Structure formats: structure tokens, C-alpha cells
Amino acid sequence: MATRWGICGTGRISHDFIVALETLPAKEHQVVAVAARKLEDAREFAKRHNICRAYGGYEELARDPAIDVVYVGVIHPHHLSACLLFTNAKKNVLCEKPLAMNTKEVQQILASAKMNDVFFMEAVWTRFFPAFVEIRRLLTQEELGEVKMVRAEFGVPLTHKPRCVQKELGGGALLDVGIYCLQLISMVYNGEKPECIQATGVPLETGVDETVVATLKYSKNRLAVLTCSLRMELPNDAVIVGTKGTIRVPYPVWCPTSLVVNGKETQYPLPEPCLPLNFTNSTGMRYEAEEG
């Protein structure tokens, strides 16, 4: 029986997520309903994607008994209310990153998911790309020896987008793009907390960070360096250096289709989309859907 998806939000990321699902067998994944704050938006979205039910409000989506899991694609400040609505309705949830605006909100969401005994996952889609699966395999088998350094960077000009620069909308380089660097570092060091963090940055007049450079020191003198920016285009790659070898994650580091291990490159091509995409390599969201 196919997993039946409900879509919360009709923005660009929700469009790409559905296009990604279309690359998977229909017998495994089906989108059966979509909800937006305005019914006309939901109907237009449903028509474009051949979705049978459209709701003018998230509460109706939460009450729909024919939904197995809800994809939350609304903007950051609305993640808390949306996630609580669906988890309290006993719905499984895949919520876009970043999960919430702060630690307190994250704790509320996770507590609700646990209390209602539902599946809940933050949509850190990068983790499920074949290149990242291969990185974890190499690390588990200690192919690099002991990892001593991780460098990751992600910078794109986004200061023209209000969502990226307004504090109340969850803006800022670290929260929007820097988390891709942090999740890579955390994955490599197996979730260990750093012993020391040194960071500096450049703020915008809106009160959020435009550019951040941070150095993280872990036990056994292992290091990580991340750079993230909403102002400038960076190389957007990463390097993992061990005592026996090196892994390079080429551009785009947040959704890579290749991996270079000790100078040898391997390609991981993505399926072609059925509709134009809004973001780079978005058909790669298929991997997080399969994982869920």
C-alpha cells in the first residue's frame, strides 16, 4: 500500500517536493491532499499537481483520515504551530529545515511527537543523498583513518529575499544555509558536541547574521571550520581529512551528485524532473521521502 502524503503549504519548496515524489513508484508514494491558508491557493496547487483534495486551512488537513504523513513546507516561524497541529492529530510529520526558530520550540515539537507516538523527522535532505550515504560508510569502515579536520562552506547571495534577512521570518546565514555545514560536521564527528567554538561574523541592519565563520574544536584535537553567507557566492564544497585519506564533497555541498575519495570521483546522477524545479537538484528530496 502506498504512503499517502498530505502537503502543508503551497510554496516553491512544496512544489519541488511533489516533483521529487513523482520520481518514485506511484504504488509506494501518493500525494492525496494539500492545504494552504487560502483555499484558492490550495486549489490552484492541487490542479497543477493532480491532487484530489484541497483545503483552505491546515486544520482540515489534520482531520483528514486518509493521510499517513504530512510534509510541512511553510516558512520557519510557522513550523511550531503546524507541527503541533499535526502531531496532536496523530499524524506522522516530515518538517522542512530548520525545524524551528529556537531550542525551546524544538523541544515542544519533539515532546508532542513523543507524547502522541508519531514518526517525526526534520527534512535535512542532504543526509539521504547517495553521496552522504557513502561518506557514512567510509567513516564507519575507517577508510580515512582518524578524521582530523572538516571544512564546509555554503554561501549564496540572498539578501534580496525578505525571508532570508528578516529576523521575525527566521532569517540569517547560519539558520538558513549554515545548518548544512553544521549537519555535515556533526555527522562526521558522530553527533559529538565540540569542546570549544570560536565564531565571528558580519550582521545585517535587520539584526540577523549576513556572514559567519566558525571554528569548532573537538576531543583529541580534531577540528572543523565552517563559513556561511547570504552576501557572497562561495565555492560551496566540503573536505573531510583523515590520517589515511581525504573526501571532497564538490559543489553543491547541500545536494551533491558526486564524491571525490582520495582523488577518485564517483557520480551519483539524479532522475530528471517531470516539471521545472525551483531549487538545485530538488529531485533529491526523493531520498528523504523513502527514508521516512
C-alpha positions as CSV (number, residue, x, y, z in Angstrom):
1,M,0.0,0.0,0.0
2,A,1.3,3.4,-0.9
3,T,2.3,6.0,1.7
4,R,-0.3,8.7,1.5
5,W,1.1,12.2,1.7
6,G,-0.6,15.5,2.8
7,I,1.1,18.7,1.8
8,C,1.1,21.7,4.2
9,G,1.9,24.8,2.3
10,T,1.9,25.6,-1.4
11,G,5.2,27.4,-1.8
12,R,8.2,26.7,-4.0
13,I,9.7,24.0,-1.8
14,S,6.4,22.1,-1.6
15,H,6.2,22.1,-5.4
16,D,9.7,20.6,-5.6
17,F,9.0,18.0,-3.0
18,I,6.0,16.7,-5.0
19,V,8.1,16.7,-8.2
20,A,10.6,14.6,-6.3
21,L,7.9,12.2,-5.2
22,E,6.9,11.8,-8.8
23,T,10.2,10.1,-9.5
24,L,9.2,7.3,-7.1
25,P,6.8,4.5,-7.9
26,A,3.1,5.5,-7.5
27,K,2.5,2.3,-5.7
28,E,4.8,3.5,-3.0
29,H,4.1,7.2,-2.6
30,Q,0.9,9.2,-3.4
31,V,0.0,12.9,-2.6
32,V,-3.7,12.8,-1.7
33,A,-4.3,16.3,-0.2
34,V,-2.8,19.8,0.0
35,A,-3.6,22.7,2.4
36,A,-2.9,26.4,2.2
37,R,-4.1,29.4,4.2
38,K,-6.2,30.4,1.2
39,L,-8.5,27.9,-0.5
40,E,-7.8,29.3,-3.9
41,D,-4.1,28.8,-3.5
42,A,-4.7,25.2,-2.5
43,R,-7.0,24.5,-5.4
44,E,-4.5,26.0,-7.9
45,F,-1.7,23.9,-6.5
46,A,-3.9,20.8,-6.5
47,K,-4.8,21.3,-10.1
48,R,-1.2,21.7,-11.2
49,H,-0.1,18.5,-9.4
50,N,-3.3,16.4,-9.9
51,I,-4.0,16.3,-6.1
52,C,-7.6,15.2,-5.4
53,R,-8.3,17.2,-2.2
54,A,-7.5,20.9,-1.5
55,Y,-8.1,22.5,1.9
56,G,-8.3,26.2,2.8
57,G,-6.8,25.7,6.2
58,Y,-4.3,23.4,7.9
59,E,-6.9,22.1,10.4
60,E,-8.8,20.3,7.7
61,L,-5.6,18.6,6.6
62,A,-5.0,17.5,10.1
63,R,-8.5,15.9,10.3
64,D,-8.2,14.0,7.0
65,P,-8.2,10.3,8.0
66,A,-6.7,9.3,4.6
67,I,-3.3,10.8,5.3
68,D,-0.3,8.8,6.6
69,V,2.2,11.6,6.8
70,V,2.3,15.4,6.4
71,Y,5.1,17.3,4.7
72,V,5.4,20.7,6.3
73,G,6.7,23.2,3.8
74,V,5.7,26.5,5.3
75,I,8.2,29.2,6.4
76,H,10.3,28.8,9.6
77,P,8.1,30.9,12.0
78,H,5.1,28.7,11.3
79,H,6.8,25.3,11.9
80,L,6.0,25.2,15.6
81,S,2.2,25.7,15.2
82,A,2.0,23.5,12.1
83,C,4.0,20.6,13.7
84,L,2.0,20.7,16.9
85,L,-1.3,20.7,15.0
86,F,-0.4,17.6,13.1
87,T,1.4,15.7,15.8
88,N,-1.5,16.3,18.2
89,A,-3.8,14.9,15.4
90,K,-1.7,11.7,15.4
91,K,-0.1,12.4,12.0
92,N,3.4,11.5,11.1
93,V,5.4,14.5,10.0
94,L,8.3,15.4,7.8
95,C,9.1,19.1,8.5
96,E,11.4,21.3,6.4
97,K,14.6,22.6,7.9
98,P,15.3,24.4,10.1
99,L,13.0,22.5,12.4
100,A,12.1,25.6,14.5
101,M,13.2,29.1,15.4
102,N,14.9,28.2,18.7
103,T,15.7,25.3,21.1
104,K,12.5,25.9,23.1
105,E,10.3,25.4,20.0
106,V,12.3,22.3,19.0
107,Q,11.7,20.8,22.5
108,Q,8.0,21.5,22.3
109,I,7.7,19.8,18.9
110,L,9.7,16.7,19.9
111,A,7.8,16.4,23.1
112,S,4.5,16.4,21.2
113,A,5.7,13.8,18.7
114,K,6.8,11.6,21.5
115,M,3.6,12.0,23.5
116,N,1.5,11.2,20.5
117,D,3.7,8.3,19.4
118,V,4.1,9.5,15.8
119,F,7.1,9.5,13.4
120,F,8.7,12.9,13.2
121,M,11.7,13.9,11.1
122,E,13.4,17.2,10.2
123,A,13.9,17.3,6.4
124,V,17.7,17.6,6.3
125,W,17.5,16.1,2.9
126,T,21.3,16.2,2.4
127,R,21.8,13.3,4.8
128,F,20.0,10.9,2.5
129,F,21.8,11.6,-0.8
130,P,23.8,8.6,-2.0
131,A,27.0,10.6,-1.7
132,F,26.3,11.1,2.0
133,V,25.4,7.5,2.5
134,E,28.8,6.6,1.0
135,I,30.5,9.1,3.3
136,R,29.0,7.4,6.3
137,R,30.0,4.0,5.0
138,L,33.6,5.2,4.5
139,L,33.7,6.7,8.0
140,T,32.2,3.6,9.6
141,Q,34.8,1.4,8.0
142,E,37.5,3.8,8.9
143,E,38.7,4.2,5.4
144,L,40.1,7.6,6.2
145,G,41.7,6.6,9.4
146,E,41.1,9.1,12.2
147,V,39.4,12.2,10.9
148,K,41.3,15.3,12.0
149,M,39.7,18.2,10.1
150,V,36.4,19.0,8.4
151,R,35.9,22.2,6.3
152,A,32.5,23.1,4.9
153,E,31.1,26.3,3.3
154,F,27.8,27.5,1.9
155,G,27.3,31.0,0.6
156,V,24.8,32.4,-1.9
157,P,23.6,36.0,-2.5
158,L,20.2,36.0,-0.8
159,T,20.0,39.4,0.8
160,H,17.3,40.5,-1.7
161,K,14.9,37.9,-0.2
162,P,12.9,39.2,2.8
163,R,12.6,35.6,4.3
164,C,16.4,35.4,4.4
165,V,17.1,38.7,6.1
166,Q,14.2,39.4,8.4
167,K,14.6,38.2,12.0
168,E,10.9,37.6,12.5
169,L,10.8,35.4,9.4
170,G,13.7,33.2,10.6
171,G,16.4,34.9,8.5
172,G,20.2,34.8,8.9
173,A,23.0,32.9,7.3
174,L,23.5,30.3,10.0
175,L,19.9,29.3,10.3
176,D,19.2,29.3,6.5
177,V,22.4,27.9,4.9
178,G,24.9,27.4,7.7
179,I,23.0,24.4,9.1
180,Y,24.0,22.4,6.0
181,C,27.6,22.9,7.1
182,L,26.9,22.1,10.7
183,Q,24.9,18.9,9.9
184,L,27.9,17.7,7.8
185,I,30.3,18.4,10.6
186,S,28.0,16.8,13.2
187,M,27.6,13.7,11.0
188,V,31.3,13.2,10.5
189,Y,32.0,13.6,14.3
190,N,29.1,11.3,15.1
191,G,27.0,13.9,16.9
192,E,29.7,14.7,19.4
193,K,29.5,18.2,21.0
194,P,32.5,20.4,20.4
195,E,34.7,21.3,23.3
196,C,35.2,24.9,22.1
197,I,33.5,27.1,19.5
198,Q,35.0,30.4,18.2
199,A,32.9,32.4,15.8
200,T,32.9,35.8,14.2
201,G,30.6,37.4,11.7
202,V,29.0,40.3,10.0
203,P,25.5,41.4,10.9
204,L,22.9,43.0,8.7
205,E,20.9,46.1,9.8
206,T,17.9,43.8,10.3
207,G,19.7,42.1,13.2
208,V,20.5,38.8,11.6
209,D,23.9,37.4,10.5
210,E,25.0,38.0,7.0
211,T,28.2,36.0,7.1
212,V,29.6,33.7,9.8
213,V,33.0,32.0,10.1
214,A,33.3,29.5,13.0
215,T,36.0,27.1,14.2
216,L,34.9,24.1,16.3
217,K,37.4,22.1,18.3
218,Y,36.5,18.5,19.3
219,S,38.2,16.0,21.6
220,K,41.5,14.5,20.5
221,N,42.4,17.8,18.8
222,R,40.0,17.3,15.9
223,L,38.9,20.5,14.2
224,A,36.1,21.8,11.9
225,V,35.8,25.1,10.1
226,L,32.6,26.4,8.6
227,T,31.8,29.5,6.6
228,C,28.3,30.6,5.6
229,S,27.0,33.7,3.9
230,L,23.9,35.4,2.5
231,R,26.0,38.0,0.8
232,M,28.5,36.2,-1.4
233,E,28.8,33.1,-3.6
234,L,31.3,30.7,-2.0
235,P,32.8,27.5,-3.6
236,N,30.1,25.6,-1.7
237,D,32.0,22.4,-1.1
238,A,33.5,20.5,1.8
239,V,36.6,18.5,2.7
240,I,37.0,15.7,5.2
241,V,40.6,15.0,6.1
242,G,41.8,11.9,7.9
243,T,45.1,10.3,8.7
244,K,44.7,7.8,5.8
245,G,42.8,9.8,3.2
246,T,40.6,12.6,2.1
247,I,37.0,13.0,0.9
248,R,35.9,16.1,-1.1
249,V,32.3,16.9,-1.5
250,P,32.1,19.0,-4.6
251,Y,29.5,21.8,-5.3
252,P,26.7,21.8,-4.5
253,V,27.6,20.6,-1.0
254,W,24.0,20.6,0.2
255,C,22.8,18.3,-2.6
256,P,25.8,16.6,-4.1
257,T,25.8,14.3,-7.2
258,S,29.4,13.4,-6.9
259,L,32.1,12.5,-4.4
260,V,35.9,12.5,-4.6
261,V,37.7,10.0,-2.4
262,N,41.4,10.2,-2.5
263,G,41.3,11.8,-5.9
264,K,38.9,9.3,-7.5
265,E,35.5,10.8,-8.4
266,T,32.2,8.9,-8.4
267,Q,29.0,10.2,-9.9
268,Y,25.5,9.8,-8.4
269,P,23.1,11.2,-11.0
270,L,19.6,12.3,-10.1
271,P,16.4,11.4,-12.0
272,E,15.0,14.0,-14.3
273,P,12.1,16.1,-13.0
274,C,8.6,16.0,-14.6
275,L,8.2,19.7,-14.1
276,P,10.6,22.7,-13.8
277,L,12.2,22.9,-10.3
278,N,12.7,26.0,-8.1
279,F,15.8,24.8,-6.4
280,T,19.0,23.0,-7.3
281,N,18.8,19.1,-7.5
282,S,15.4,19.1,-5.8
283,T,14.5,15.6,-7.1
284,G,17.0,14.5,-4.5
285,M,14.2,15.0,-1.9
286,R,13.0,11.6,-3.0
287,Y,15.7,10.1,-0.8
288,E,14.3,11.6,2.5
289,A,10.8,10.6,1.5
290,E,12.0,7.0,1.0
291,E,13.8,7.1,4.4
292,G,10.6,8.2,6.2
